[in-house]
Amino acid sequence: MRRTGLVGSILGLATLSMAVHATTEAKRETFGNMPDGIRVDAVVLSNGHGVSARVLALGASLQSLALPDRNGRIANVVLGYASLDGYLEKPQYFGATVGRYANRIAKGHFTLDGRGYDLPVNDGPNSLHGGTRGFDKVLWTIGEVKHDADKASVTLTYTSPDGDMGYPGKLAVTAVYTLFGDNRLSIDYRATTDKPTIVNLSNHAYWNLSGEGSGSVMGQRLTIPAQAYLPVDATSIPTGEIRKVDGTPFDFRQGKPIGRDIRMHDEQLLNGRGYDHNWVISRAEAAAPRIVARVEDPVSGRVLTLKSAQPGLQFYSGNFLDGTTVGTGGHVYRQGDAFVLEPQLYPDTPNRPSFGSARLDPGHVYRNLIIYEFTTEPTHTAH
């Protein structure tokens, strides 16, 4: 029966209102138990538009992120494990918060105020992502879980004691994940200390915009607005040179498929076994987050725009995924099946004064606000 007049108008407005005012949600649930029996919780954030993020207390990790494609089909675009066992038995930084110092510190050593500090060496001769028990391997405390009309969020906290993994100072860290109604996801990292220390926090999500386990990301189109990058030695430590990207496989300023130049004969690609380098977005931290990368997937139409105020961006092309990991969807992850984008300070900054400073003093607040904006393109535009 056809509805007309006032009744039809009211029903039409009600339908429109429901569409516009989608319901956000933040729900806490159990993910598993640690070997000592301690429960590990997760929080699922959803925005009512088909986007949902699952955050784990272990490592303050992004376990999954479900997004619609250009046709409204939902897929998880973040690599991870289906259960807690994988994260414990074969940790690979899937979606994890990495620190105290994200990336590498040469030979696991740095000097601060004339005193030397030694860190666990866990990546060849170097210390990587905070050492053998970095922030990715500890259980964070889930604090406030909330949602309102246009966003849902969870706050996680962790206190790293003085001397933890060799780092000085008691470091109090918060990570706030917020999912917005307009399909933005932000992670707001902050830290304070009770004595001088060094800090560099980031997130290590592995992305595949076609869906995790769907195959290679080499055809996904990456733009990095950087004029230069940091060459590395055979152990992936920056040499100290800041090299122009002009005429190299590291030039992503105009955007190109990730895999277009990855097999070119270039010493730096050999050193990293692909891309595993830091791009110089700026020489110092910006006043506010700005675009540091954009990725477009021609297959699904999904687009990721990444923003941060950090001076560096580590881009890793999934070089060490070796076919021995089964992910959340039951598929095996192979080389090149994901990419990682980590806004951060430059690697080994504590040993390279020319790179800036990673120092944090009492009374100051370290911050890295990372914003992921998700959109879709209706059709693939040829470039």
Summary of the structure (lengths in Angstrom):
residues: 383
radius of gyration: 21.4
end to end distance: 49.7
largest distance: 83.2
contacts: 1311
relative contact order: 0.16
helix: 11%
strand: 41%
